[in-house]
Amino acid sequence: MSIEKLTAIFRDVFEEPNLVLKPDMDAKAVRNWDSFNHINLMIAIEGEYNVVLLPAEVQRMRSVGDLVELLKGKGCEISW
């Protein structure tokens, strides 16, 4: 599966219809990515991918690339 599914989640949560995900993208690069929307993002990802993201795992993430690698480690098929 490609990155489109994850991109759709980001676009919905952050209300950015033209958002393009990049591996090095972080919260500073996305308008409206605050702590509240970060939680909304994690909940949306958990629901869509049927995974559980542990608090320690979420804290270690520094970029979208880290998130993709975490999801891959949980058996999700994502490719750039």
CYANA upper distance limits for C-alpha pairs under 8 A (distance plus 0.5 A):
  1 MET  CA      5 LYS  CA      8.48
  1 MET  CA     77 GLU  CA      5.80
  1 MET  CA     78 ILE  CA      5.48
  1 MET  CA     79 SER  CA      6.75
  2 SER  CA     77 GLU  CA      8.05
  2 SER  CA     78 ILE  CA      5.56
  2 SER  CA     79 SER  CA      5.16
  2 SER  CA     80 TRP  CA      6.52
  3 ILE  CA      7 THR  CA      6.58
  3 ILE  CA     78 ILE  CA      6.27
  3 ILE  CA     79 SER  CA      6.22
  3 ILE  CA     80 TRP  CA      6.03
  4 GLU  CA      8 ALA  CA      6.59
  5 LYS  CA      9 ILE  CA      7.08
  6 LEU  CA     10 PHE  CA      6.88
  6 LEU  CA     45 ILE  CA      8.08
  7 THR  CA     11 ARG  CA      6.58
  7 THR  CA     19 LEU  CA      7.85
  7 THR  CA     20 VAL  CA      7.38
  7 THR  CA     21 LEU  CA      6.77
  8 ALA  CA     12 ASP  CA      6.61
  9 ILE  CA     13 VAL  CA      6.63
  9 ILE  CA     41 LEU  CA      7.84
  9 ILE  CA     44 ALA  CA      7.37
  9 ILE  CA     45 ILE  CA      7.58
 10 PHE  CA     14 PHE  CA      6.42
 10 PHE  CA     15 GLU  CA      8.38
 10 PHE  CA     16 GLU  CA      8.20
 10 PHE  CA     19 LEU  CA      8.08
 10 PHE  CA     41 LEU  CA      7.46
 11 ARG  CA     15 GLU  CA      5.87
 11 ARG  CA     16 GLU  CA      5.25
 11 ARG  CA     17 PRO  CA      5.74
 11 ARG  CA     18 ASN  CA      7.72
 11 ARG  CA     19 LEU  CA      6.48
 12 ASP  CA     16 GLU  CA      7.38
 12 ASP  CA     17 PRO  CA      7.85
 13 VAL  CA     37 ASN  CA      7.31
 13 VAL  CA     40 ASN  CA      7.32
 13 VAL  CA     41 LEU  CA      6.60
 14 PHE  CA     30 VAL  CA      8.32
 14 PHE  CA     31 ARG  CA      7.69
 14 PHE  CA     32 ASN  CA      6.41
 14 PHE  CA     33 TRP  CA      7.24
 14 PHE  CA     37 ASN  CA      7.66
 21 LEU  CA     25 MET  CA      7.27
 21 LEU  CA     64 VAL  CA      7.72
 22 LYS  CA     64 VAL  CA      7.22
 22 LYS  CA     65 GLY  CA      7.69
 23 PRO  CA     63 SER  CA      7.10
 23 PRO  CA     64 VAL  CA      5.70
 23 PRO  CA     65 GLY  CA      4.42
 23 PRO  CA     66 ASP  CA      8.07
 24 ASP  CA     63 SER  CA      5.98
 24 ASP  CA     64 VAL  CA      6.76
 24 ASP  CA     65 GLY  CA      6.50
 25 MET  CA     29 ALA  CA      6.64
 25 MET  CA     63 SER  CA      5.87
 25 MET  CA     64 VAL  CA      6.01
 25 MET  CA     65 GLY  CA      7.96
 26 ASP  CA     30 VAL  CA      7.67
 26 ASP  CA     62 ARG  CA      6.92
 26 ASP  CA     63 SER  CA      5.07
 26 ASP  CA     64 VAL  CA      6.74
 27 ALA  CA     33 TRP  CA      5.95
 27 ALA  CA     34 ASP  CA      7.93
 27 ALA  CA     63 SER  CA      8.10
 28 LYS  CA     33 TRP  CA      7.82
 32 ASN  CA     37 ASN  CA      7.63
 33 TRP  CA     37 ASN  CA      6.21
 33 TRP  CA     38 HIS  CA      6.73
 34 ASP  CA     38 HIS  CA      6.48
 35 SER  CA     39 ILE  CA      6.93
 36 PHE  CA     40 ASN  CA      6.98
 37 ASN  CA     41 LEU  CA      6.42
 38 HIS  CA     42 MET  CA      6.78
 39 ILE  CA     43 ILE  CA      6.71
 40 ASN  CA     44 ALA  CA      6.60
 41 LEU  CA     45 ILE  CA      6.62
 42 MET  CA     46 GLU  CA      6.58
 42 MET  CA     53 LEU  CA      7.84
 43 ILE  CA     47 GLY  CA      6.72
 44 ALA  CA     48 GLU  CA      6.60
 45 ILE  CA     49 TYR  CA      6.35
 45 ILE  CA     50 ASN  CA      8.29
 45 ILE  CA     51 VAL  CA      8.28
 46 GLU  CA     50 ASN  CA      5.80
 46 GLU  CA     51 VAL  CA      5.35
 46 GLU  CA     52 VAL  CA      6.20
 46 GLU  CA     53 LEU  CA      7.26
 47 GLY  CA     51 VAL  CA      7.53
 49 TYR  CA     76 CYS  CA      7.55
 51 VAL  CA     74 LYS  CA      7.67
 53 LEU  CA     57 GLU  CA      6.92
 53 LEU  CA     58 VAL  CA      7.05
 54 LEU  CA     58 VAL  CA      6.82
 55 PRO  CA     59 GLN  CA      6.66
 56 ALA  CA     60 ARG  CA      6.92
 57 GLU  CA     61 MET  CA      7.23
 57 GLU  CA     70 LEU  CA      8.29
 61 MET  CA     66 ASP  CA      5.81
 61 MET  CA     67 LEU  CA      6.67
 62 ARG  CA     66 ASP  CA      6.78
 63 SER  CA     67 LEU  CA      7.05
 64 VAL  CA     68 VAL  CA      6.71
 65 GLY  CA     69 GLU  CA      6.75
 66 ASP  CA     70 LEU  CA      6.64
 67 LEU  CA     71 LEU  CA      6.69
 68 VAL  CA     72 LYS  CA      6.61
 68 VAL  CA     78 ILE  CA      7.45
 69 GLU  CA     73 GLY  CA      6.64
 70 LEU  CA     74 LYS  CA      7.00
 71 LEU  CA     75 GLY  CA      7.11
 71 LEU  CA     76 CYS  CA      5.89
 71 LEU  CA     77 GLU  CA      8.39
 71 LEU  CA     78 ILE  CA      8.34
 72 LYS  CA     76 CYS  CA      5.22
 72 LYS  CA     77 GLU  CA      6.49
 72 LYS  CA     78 ILE  CA      7.10
